[in-house]
Amino acid sequence: MAWRIVVGLKRGVKDARGERIQRELKEHLQIDLLSVRTLDIYTIDADLSGAEAEQVAAGPFSDPVIQEYAINQPLASSFDMLIEVGFRPGVTDNPGRTAREAIQYMTGRLFAEGEAVYTSTQYLFTGLTDKVIAEKIARDFLANGLIQHWTILSADELDPRVGVPVSVPKVVSDTVPTVRSLSLELTDQELLDISRQGMLALNLEEMHKIKRHIADPQVVAERQGVGLGAELTDVELEALAQTWSEHCKHKIFSAKIEYEDECGNKQVIDSLFKTYIVGATDKVRENLGKNDYCLSVFKDNAGVIEFNADWSIVFKVETHNSPSALDPYGGALTGIVGVNRDGMGTGMGARLIFNTDVFCFASPFFDKKLPPRLLHPRRIFEGVVEGVEHGGNKSGIPTINGSLVFDERFAGKPLVYCGTAALMPRMLHGKPCHEKKVLVGDHIVMTGGRIGKDGIHGATFSSEELNEGSPVTAVQIGDPITQRKMFDFLIIARDRGLYNSITDNGAGGLSSSVGEMAEDTGGLELHLDRAPLKYPGLQPWEILISEAQERMTLAVPEENLETFIALATEMDVEATDLGIFTDSGYFHCLYEGKTVSYLSMDFVHEGVPQLVIPAKWEPKELSEPDFAQPENITSELKQLLSRLNICSKESVVRRYDHEVQAGTVIKPLIGVANDGPSDAAVYRPLLDSFAGVVVSHGICPSYSDIDTYHMVACAIDEGLRNYVAVGGDIDHVAGLDNFCWCDPVESEKTPDGKYKAAQLVRANQALYDYCIAYGVPLISGKDSMKNDYQIGGTKISIPPTVLFSVIGKITDARKAVSMDVKQAGDLVYLLGSSADELGGSEYYAQQGELGAQVPQVDAEQALLRYRTLNQAQRQSLIASCHDLSDGGLGVALAESAFSGGLGLQVELSYVDVVQAFREDKLLFSESQSRLLVTIHPEHKEPFEKLFAGQSCSCIGQVIAQPDLIINGLHGQNLVHVALDDLKQAWQAPLREM
Amino acid sequence: MAKTVKAIVIAGNGTNCEREVAHACHLVGADADIVHIAELLAGRVNLNDYHFLNLAGGFLDGDDLGSAKAGANRLLYAKVIGHTESLAGQLQKFIAAGKLVMGVCNGFQLLVKMGLLPAIGGDIRQTCTLTNNEQGRFENRWSWLKIDPESPCIYTRGLNGLYLPVRHGEGKFVTDSPKTLQQLEDLHLTVMKYADRGLHPTLEFPDNPNGSQASIAGICDQTGRLFGLMPHPEAYTHRTHHPRWTRETLPEEGMGLLLYQNAVNFIQKELL
């Protein structure tokens, strides 16, 4: 019989969680209740005496100052309706795991196999009697049916003697592990059915390729030699599906693209990735010559560049879009702790130093009817923000840079970009730390969490659009503490030289991690039955491909195995020997000694057929809008500042610890009241050195509606100008591209595939052109190519979006520059000329227009400007520097002014323009590569001398009066407004989120 | 040769700030070791070889049972391999020897939940707690802190006010009774209070970031040698940590170091 311990707050103690739910129910669901209180429930399914249960309840489970508890009886009283929400069987329950450990410490006894603690939460409502409404609250607000279940009881249904009936969400399985054989001697339709029903995401050509391979007489003979029949096993098919998935193999970026441009010129592109991304980096590195600072690009879990003589920087950005659409909290949490493993799994391992995050959502105030299975954008917003908060804060990694981008189409699929940077020594035990190699005979050791059914088919699932059949098991919940403990252990093991190679278990689980590591030796022998499981009943194929979190795979030489496992055990980290890396040439898996997979390594890794994708570029017929200059420009500016893409994100930023590790020099919030928007972050990773890492990003999906070429060019420029604005060294910088696209492969479901594929080609061409022009190598990246929603006749495709993340360094972080104006009397300069480029701009969007003249980037001039700015920064000539982006000059002036708490007086007639154009457009144009700079008057001469011959205009000055004053092209006053009004407009929209 | 002050920073199971705490100790002249709790439990390191115990910020066990609850439980019950004395026993001996303990953020929560703070009259029983912020969410912001000049706290000697970052979701200080609060105030154990810019203690958000009773940000025991605080002194050891360093003229050394300096001065004078 399980114990049920209920913990609640004593009378008179404020229930902040309950009050928040009450407030949110009113705001989101318009359900007004008298009160909401909450209770925590621990269901202990373990052998415990009554005295021990009492001791546990009074000890670690409750706080004697503010809480009370009840054992096997209810604590709930004076309520009308009760909802209890708990996890479904098998879902990661972190408090349950901690509760179990606490009991073990207390009793001095370990739990027996199958014993566990399960947590749930009880919500007590007054003013709620309607069960239909209670059901709605549970389903649409408190719980996520994919991972949680709930019980609803009215007050008279609760038995006062026993409370809510005990239910133990234990995974009960009488499944006998079996390996099925599959005949592929089937019709095309049947082959496709196998793929679809099994969530394999294999296309017909791939199924045929597997069918032919398995029928090859030599293959048949080899398989017979190890006791396998002529048919493929389910383990083998699943391993192939994972390895060949879009998610793991990037088939679209590796495809042959038959591209036709707007003039009818045809071209065959053999792999976008090799041609444009690797191509650009190769060229940039060649141009850098002996100054090349790249150490490891594209070949590992993250990219590595030089930081200084002793240390290197590791950087990676991932997306976790599909899981976040289904379970925003778990999806985003897993996203951040997942990308942390990329940093740890690069080279021989690295210490994580900071996180970045960029989210693309629909408006949280979305008020239209949502298609089935989509969660409300507000729920996604809150879940994702909280998931990344828990993932980052609990892991002790500061979140120092990010963005929130809004577009209605992100209702179909939110984009959740999570980045992480890490630091590794240049050399470790006499070898470069960014390199690693598995040796034949090394043991395959898995560390960290155990394997469950979580995340099965995550890789193949994210290779398809979100549809009715999207699987529940694709959802996982991360456990930052288990991971943190493992990382603490791994850094020690690394420094003691206990392993030869390391990688993370992400998409595809062991199948991918062990499979990829085994490419070093040319074979593997993996004993699936040795893997530690969360609960019994997993099939061998499930063990192989489960994406259960917090796991790393290592290659440990025989002589270190015992020491490695002993150290892990002492540090409370599970480490299990699963087999050895061989040179057999085979992907050889066994279960209880019997072979269950025997595929040649060549076939697994090289067998996937190359896709052929048609692409045709047809520029859209777009025109510039026709509207008169608004009378009240001040009002236009205030409205712009209140737009979701521009307004303050402070409520989110403050929820992220951005200072842990004590390295953040330029913080995300800056200025006289610590609330201005930083352009980029500067981070000092070594506490005894002033060398800084600089990180920033650019993202502008709205330009994709005009031309993805310029969208990418602008994203690159935005990333770099944010980077140089704070003082990042333009000659020691690297980029990282994350493509999020809608399906670009023409099919019945995607009739406009050719256009979308052409958008992809153009985006890549821009990436190539501009990375070379700026001399910025790409060091890593990722693509997520199926960001569509399709159920019934409704299809929502996201706007093609590239996040361009930038990382580099500043030699002396004390020379960093912030965006807030500093002192009355300082001179205001605009660097870079302005043009009538408002296509896709926030100002046009505010008028309900798209426009046609999308901003275009002149990299040659911009690069010279950025280099010169770096010189001025090194000479300490710059008081403040802010980039111009969404909302152009008007928004930049307002932000710099209210962040510094000082006014500005500016003359638009002094602004350098490419060609004369209307003053409202001049104020809000989004022309690229422009920066707003203030300097002390005594620096005027050296500053102007540095910028001689470049576009550099003094347009006004900083004033003590707390107003923004902008005079128009004819000297007339255009804007005169108090900074407080502007700041209020900027802070209001998301303040309460 | 002058004897060195030996500081220990316990790490593991979710501590996050051990590196910067050790660095702060170094900067004021102490030798600081970051020791994983596994080393202590394996019996290879003994607390009593040190003078200054630092319990760093973080999320022990994810704060899954409430902040530092599971961590406190571990320290109370975990056995040290090959020794009859438990870790809790080592800690009691350490305290009885008149040595120093400072808990920051999660470390403060740990001291309170183990009953080591405030332990009025030597009564080691939990009488206070740190619970969910009034706002119901994690907050990272800088706070002004008023120091009680009459406090026995050895860490804040000579100080009047500090400016430090807070970064927590469970920082609201609550006592079990008005009497406890009164005793804390009467004994001047409420060392540090959230204040406005003019250093007047306040209950108003955001100057008081979590709604703490009597604006309490940190307390000490009656000896003044055990001290816990929610703000992070180790996060302000250099002027570039200050959020407005690009616009204000600040001393090179950050204010947080003053607490560590006092600790080291005390040890040099009293314990070496």
Chai-1 contact restraints between the chains, C-beta under 6 A:
chainA,res_idxA,chainB,res_idxB,connection_type,confidence,min_distance_angstrom,max_distance_angstrom,comment,restraint_id
A,A16,B,N132,contact,1.0,0.0,6.0,A-B,restraint_1
A,A16,B,G136,contact,1.0,0.0,6.0,A-B,restraint_2
A,R20,B,G136,contact,1.0,0.0,6.0,A-B,restraint_3
A,P60,B,L65,contact,1.0,0.0,6.0,A-B,restraint_4
A,P60,B,K69,contact,1.0,0.0,6.0,A-B,restraint_5
A,P60,B,A70,contact,1.0,0.0,6.0,A-B,restraint_6
A,P60,B,N73,contact,1.0,0.0,6.0,A-B,restraint_7
A,D63,B,G66,contact,1.0,0.0,6.0,A-B,restraint_8
A,D63,B,T129,contact,1.0,0.0,6.0,A-B,restraint_9
A,P64,B,Q126,contact,1.0,0.0,6.0,A-B,restraint_10
A,V65,B,T129,contact,1.0,0.0,6.0,A-B,restraint_11
A,V65,B,D176,contact,1.0,0.0,6.0,A-B,restraint_12
A,I66,B,T129,contact,1.0,0.0,6.0,A-B,restraint_13
A,I66,B,T131,contact,1.0,0.0,6.0,A-B,restraint_14
A,N94,B,G62,contact,1.0,0.0,6.0,A-B,restraint_15
A,N94,B,D64,contact,1.0,0.0,6.0,A-B,restraint_16
A,P95,B,D64,contact,1.0,0.0,6.0,A-B,restraint_17
A,T98,B,D61,contact,1.0,0.0,6.0,A-B,restraint_18
A,T98,B,D64,contact,1.0,0.0,6.0,A-B,restraint_19
A,T98,B,L65,contact,1.0,0.0,6.0,A-B,restraint_20
A,T98,B,A70,contact,1.0,0.0,6.0,A-B,restraint_21
A,A102,B,A70,contact,1.0,0.0,6.0,A-B,restraint_22
A,A102,B,N73,contact,1.0,0.0,6.0,A-B,restraint_23
A,Y105,B,N73,contact,1.0,0.0,6.0,A-B,restraint_24
A,Y105,B,R74,contact,1.0,0.0,6.0,A-B,restraint_25
A,Y105,B,Y77,contact,1.0,0.0,6.0,A-B,restraint_26
A,Y105,B,A78,contact,1.0,0.0,6.0,A-B,restraint_27
A,M106,B,Y77,contact,1.0,0.0,6.0,A-B,restraint_28
A,K394,B,F59,contact,1.0,0.0,6.0,A-B,restraint_29
A,K394,B,G62,contact,1.0,0.0,6.0,A-B,restraint_30
A,G396,B,N16,contact,1.0,0.0,6.0,A-B,restraint_31
A,G396,B,G58,contact,1.0,0.0,6.0,A-B,restraint_32
A,I481,B,G14,contact,1.0,0.0,6.0,A-B,restraint_33
A,I481,B,D61,contact,1.0,0.0,6.0,A-B,restraint_34
A,I481,B,G62,contact,1.0,0.0,6.0,A-B,restraint_35
A,R484,B,G14,contact,1.0,0.0,6.0,A-B,restraint_36
A,E570,B,A38,contact,1.0,0.0,6.0,A-B,restraint_37
A,E570,B,A42,contact,1.0,0.0,6.0,A-B,restraint_38
A,M571,B,A38,contact,1.0,0.0,6.0,A-B,restraint_39
A,R654,B,E139,contact,1.0,0.0,6.0,A-B,restraint_40
A,R654,B,N140,contact,1.0,0.0,6.0,A-B,restraint_41
A,R655,B,R137,contact,1.0,0.0,6.0,A-B,restraint_42
A,R655,B,F138,contact,1.0,0.0,6.0,A-B,restraint_43
A,D657,B,N140,contact,1.0,0.0,6.0,A-B,restraint_44
A,D657,B,R167,contact,1.0,0.0,6.0,A-B,restraint_45
A,H658,B,N140,contact,1.0,0.0,6.0,A-B,restraint_46
A,E659,B,P165,contact,1.0,0.0,6.0,A-B,restraint_47
A,E659,B,A235,contact,1.0,0.0,6.0,A-B,restraint_48
A,V660,B,N16,contact,1.0,0.0,6.0,A-B,restraint_49
A,A662,B,E20,contact,1.0,0.0,6.0,A-B,restraint_50
A,A662,B,A235,contact,1.0,0.0,6.0,A-B,restraint_51
A,V665,B,T240,contact,1.0,0.0,6.0,A-B,restraint_52
A,K667,B,P243,contact,1.0,0.0,6.0,A-B,restraint_53
A,N674,B,P243,contact,1.0,0.0,6.0,A-B,restraint_54
A,L687,B,H23,contact,1.0,0.0,6.0,A-B,restraint_55
A,S818,B,T246,contact,1.0,0.0,6.0,A-B,restraint_56
A,K822,B,R247,contact,1.0,0.0,6.0,A-B,restraint_57
